[in-house]
Amino acid sequence: MGKLDVKMNKAADKLTVQMAGTIDEDVDFSQFNLAGNQAIEVELSGLKSINSCGIREWIKWMGTAGGASVSFSHCPKVIVDQINMVDGFLPATGKVTSFYVPYYNDDSGSEKNVLFRYGTEFQEGSVTPPSSVKDEEGNEMEMDVIESKYFKFIKK
């Protein structure tokens, strides 16, 4: 298993956290203190997987953010699935600003992740997917998720 790579960068009153790799039973979030920040942005595009032990540690770690507003950007499918299934995966002050939606084309077998951004492809309570997604060869692609389940966190 690849381990977790975390980069933290504090500028003014905002802490940016970039994560890549795997969140599992070996993760130690204690070295990454979230306390004392007004705003935290967590960038998750490099995250490959998370397991149940990792989820437990994640929720404890998010609890250390206090009342900070926490935004989550570039959430991969593994994270969106957890947001939808696990109560408390996002802190009460947490908000998803962008996430990836997997698309595929049956004929060509092509797959790609399309970034949905808050205010463009989604907002509170609604999703407006791009009217057309094409692969490199120009083939029309379809969403590779069950929309009612995948977008559940937006419709709450």
Protein Blocks (a to p, Z undefined) as FASTA:
>chain_A
ZZdddddddehjbccdddehjddfkbcfklmcfehiabdcddfklpmbdcfklmmmmmmm
mmmnomadcddehiafklmmmmmmmghkacfkbccfbdcdddddfklopacdddddehil
pcehiacddfbdcdfkopacddfbdfklmmmmmmZZ
